[in-house]
Structure formats: structure tokens, C-alpha cells
Amino acid sequence: MDDGTSGPLVVAVDGPSGSGKSSVCRQVAARLGLAYLDTGAMYRAAAWWCLDQGVDLEDAEAVTAQVRAMVLDLGLDPRFPTFAIGGTDIATAIRAGGISAVVSKVATNLEVRADLGQRQRRVIEVERGTEGFSRGRGVVVEGRDITTVIAPDADVRILLTASEEARLARRSRELHGDAGAESIAATRDQVVRRDRDDSTVVDFMTAADGVVTVDSSELDLEQTVEATLGVVGRVSGRTA
């Protein structure tokens, strides 16, 4: 693990659904001794909160107001990341299929993105200091607009991608326990539709200038983690 003597390290990772961002970033953060922030889960939490409060997700103004009022508590330990609202643990609830089906209605709301973006930047700033979970080591932040909008000044910026076939198979195994034709068919709409919807407000399929692409199509989880750590090492000089 890096000893942290080189100052805080911010690693920004973007990518489409099923590219392995969450699994990879959690392991990378743990290996480097950094905090971990899953910004996609913040949008899921916002969708859950709005539904819990009876807000119509088609009403953009009502959604924005409700999200601004949301008190979201984040646990940034990559081994046990937590999400809670009003003392209620929602980490499992936000992964439900019903949330996956509607989260883009929240994630494509530009006012919501602005609000959550401010919160994400605050987390990064806190983790650059000694009061955060990482005690100044830094943070791995993953999402869809981290390398371009939230933290374009991150020390390391990575686009983690994979072929559509590989992404569908991974998400199918995650949701259904297998990657058979029937399971993949059941998964396709969720993955393809969400990427299509979210791409209307942010480009997470093309690496911006200075962003390094890691293609995990032919890699397993450990290989992808090692490839990502390799990029971090080459760009920042920091090693696990």
C-alpha cells in the first residue's frame, strides 16, 4: 500500500454499465488505502428517496426540490461502502430492479446533476484533507462524468470500458446468476437503455484528452484491477 507521503491522490474513473467500475474501483481504492465514492449509487439513492417520498419522477421540478432536501450519509470505506438516508440503510434497496429501471429519469435531470455534482466535489475536497476517511490519502471516484465534469483535474483519469457483449454478460451474471441467452435478453434493455438515456447528458463512451482507456473485454476482475493499478502507477507514480 502506498504510504501517502506524496500527498492526496484523486483517481477518476468513468465508464458504461457493466464495465466493472464498481468492483474494480473498490479493489483499487482498498489496495491504495484510499476512500471510495460510487457516484452512480448517489443517483440511485436520489431515485429511491424521491419514490419513497411519493414524488413523480416525470416532474423534474419536484424531483429537483426533493433531491436538494435529501440528507445522504455516505460511508467511503471501499471494503464496506454504505448509503443511508435519515438513519435508514438503503445500500441494498438502491440496487433493486425497480430502481435500475427508473434511475435515468433522475440522472438525466440537469439540476439534480448539478446538486449531486457539488456534493461529489465536496467529498473529493474533504478526502484531500486530513478530516476525511482516508486521512488525506485521497479517493477513487467512479461514475460517468467524473473525468470530464466533476474532477477534470484528478491526478489520474481513466475510462473503463468493455464490449457490449462482455458488459451484458457481466450484468446478467450479477442480476440473474448466469449469462445464458435468456438472462442476457432480460438484461439487455436495462443496460442499453440506461446507457442511451444517460448519454444524452454526458459522454462516457469516449475518452477525453488526457484520459487513459482500460478495455476489460477480455480481462477478468483481477486482471482489470491490475491494469487499472498499472495506469495509476504510470501516471502518478503511486503503487499498491
C-alpha positions, 0 to 999 in steps of 0.5 A: 500500500502506498504510504501517502507521503506524496500527498492526496491522490484523486483517481477518476474513473468513468465508464458504461454499465457493466464495465466493472467500475464498481468492483474494480474501483473498490479493489483499487481504492482498498489496495491504495488505502484510499476512500471510495465514492460510487457516484452512480449509487448517489443517483440511485439513492436520489431515485429511491428517496424521491419514490419513497417520498411519493414524488413523480419522477416525470416532474423534474421540478419536484424531483429537483426540490426533493433531491436538494432536501435529501440528507445522504450519509455516505460511508467511503470505506471501499471494503464496506461502502454504505448509503443511508438516508435519515438513519435508514440503510438503503445500500441494498434497496438502491440496487433493486430492479425497480430502481435500475429501471427508473434511475435515468429519469433522475440522472438525466435531470440537469439540476439534480446533476448539478446538486449531486455534482457539488456534493461529489466535489465536496467529498473529493475536497474533504478526502484531500484533507486530513478530516476525511476517511482516508486521512488525506490519502485521497479517493477513487471516484467512479461514475460517468462524468467524473473525468470530464465534469466533476474532477477534470483535474484528478491526478489520474483519469481513466475510462473503463470500458468493455464490449457490449457483449462482455458488459451484458454478460457481466450484468446478467451474471450479477442480476440473474446468476448466469449469462445464458441467452435468456438472462442476457435478453432480460438484461439487455434493455436495462443496460442499453437503455440506461446507457442511451438515456444517460448519454444524452447528458454526458459522454462516457463512451469516449475518452477525453484528452488526457484520459487513459482507456482500460478495455476489460473485454477480455480481462477478468476482475483481477486482471482489470484491477491490475491494469487499472493499478498499472495506469495509476502507477504510470501516471502518478507514480503511486503503487499498491 
